[in-house]
Amino acid sequence: MQLTSKLPNVTTTIFSIMSQLAAKHGAINLSQGFPNFEVDQQMKDLINHYVQGGFNQYAPMPGLMELRQAIAKKKELLYGCSLDPDTEITITNGATEAIFSAITALIRPGDEVIVFEPAYDSYVPSVEVNGGVAVPLRLKSPDYRIDWDQVRDMVSPKTRMIMINTPHNPTGTVLGQEDMEALSQIVSGTDILVLSDEVYQHLIYDGREHESVLRYPDLYRRSIITMSFGKTFHATGWRIGYAIAPPEITEEIRKVHQFNTFSINRPLQHALADYLATPENYLSLPDFFQRKRDLFLHAMADTPFEFLDCAGTYFVLASYRNISDLGDQAFARWLTTERGVAVIPISSFYSDGTDEKIIRFCFAKTEELLLGAGGKLNLRL
Ligand SMILES: Cc1ncc(COP(=O)(O)O)c(C=O)c1O
């Protein structure tokens, strides 16, 4: 039998590879983006309550109405927007499914999707498996700013979507009002959709405001916003997120969601609806993670790494050009096996493997682990 792969360039993700390597060598794992601390006890009790209470059968296909209502209320509080939970919010299997279902519903063979690289690794394969063409715009260190004139030049009659991600994985940059306005101008009067991946909406520091597409009614009319409860509430294993989009776009996304996952874990949805009723549960997150960022940077202050600015997410980038001439893949492996700290090489986020000798540290870890990593890397490298 001849099997022709639809995704010949896709291999095991670097996140799995580095986590496995970290486990094998007993290294401190600052590679994959998941917290190593516990979920709030209140949330665990709520999940337990709903499982024990018998809320264990299929949830409605678009998601539990109570949860969608709680999300709409939260967005109004945060971004001053008014969403209809019935027609604009769909609960998905993590943001990954939200992204995949949206692209599958909206991208046809030959459609072009502009993607800013370094990019989260699901974007390009999700476009390509649907026959779309990912058109990368490569952003460069140290600031990874988007040149919107360049974006305007890249738009072609085939451009169907522009994907943004703010706060941005892996660079920790955030888009400002001027970026959102430039994007709005470029897409205005066209049929171009915007997919705005905002899974790190609450992880934004130093008093900055998150510039959600939900703050821009004109832009929202053509947009899909993807969010993740796993990222927000320290539980990436729950696999629950959502897509927000205007009714006519949501209708299309649900056609795919219906046959992709059909519906999402019911007891979790009940528990999250209750948990969201206390805004402090998410409003406290920027301070919580900013303290971790600052602690980690302090712990690393005497190492030869050069850290880049981190305005959001729980990732911070560092250049190791003072330390080694190795390529970033080899350096990340060396740091894991020889120095006991696992990280992610940034070339993995570029489809052409651009290597600027930069690695990504994840600081969503306990104080003990962050200080431990600083201790290991303070050694002469
Ligand atoms: C930018 C970005 N988008 C989406 C996701 C996926 O989120 P989820 O775990 O909810 O599927 C991640 C996870 O790392 C991410 O970093």
The ligand as an SDF file (V2000), in Angstrom:
LIG
                    3D

 16 16  0  0  0  0  0  0  0  0999 V2000
   -0.0310   30.5470   21.2480 C   0  0  0  0  0  0  0  0  0  0  0  0
   -0.7700   29.3120   21.6350 C   0  0  0  0  0  0  0  0  0  0  0  0
   -1.9570   29.0520   21.0750 N   0  0  0  0  0  0  0  0  0  0  0  0
   -2.6630   27.9620   21.3920 C   0  0  0  0  0  0  0  0  0  0  0  0
   -2.1800   27.0470   22.2990 C   0  0  0  0  0  0  0  0  0  0  0  0
   -2.9960   25.8390   22.6040 C   0  0  0  0  0  0  0  0  0  0  0  0
   -3.8010   25.9920   23.7480 O   0  0  0  0  0  0  0  0  0  0  0  0
   -4.5730   24.7510   24.3490 P   0  0  0  0  0  0  0  0  0  0  0  0
   -3.6460   24.0430   25.2710 O   0  0  0  0  0  0  0  0  0  0  0  0
   -5.7600   25.3450   25.0590 O   0  0  0  0  0  0  0  0  0  0  0  0
   -4.9960   23.8980   23.2070 O   0  0  0  0  0  0  0  0  0  0  0  0
   -0.9450   27.2550   22.8980 C   0  0  0  0  0  0  0  0  0  0  0  0
   -0.3850   26.2590   23.8210 C   0  0  0  0  0  0  0  0  0  0  0  0
    0.7910   26.2490   24.1320 O   0  0  0  0  0  0  0  0  0  0  0  0
   -0.2160   28.4270   22.5690 C   0  0  0  0  0  0  0  0  0  0  0  0
    0.9660   28.6910   23.1150 O   0  0  0  0  0  0  0  0  0  0  0  0
  1  2  1  0
  2  3  1  0
  2 15  2  0
  3  4  2  0
  4  5  1  0
  5  6  1  0
  5 12  2  0
  6  7  1  0
  7  8  1  0
  8  9  2  0
  8 10  1  0
  8 11  1  0
 12 13  1  0
 12 15  1  0
 13 14  2  0
 15 16  1  0
M  END
$$$$
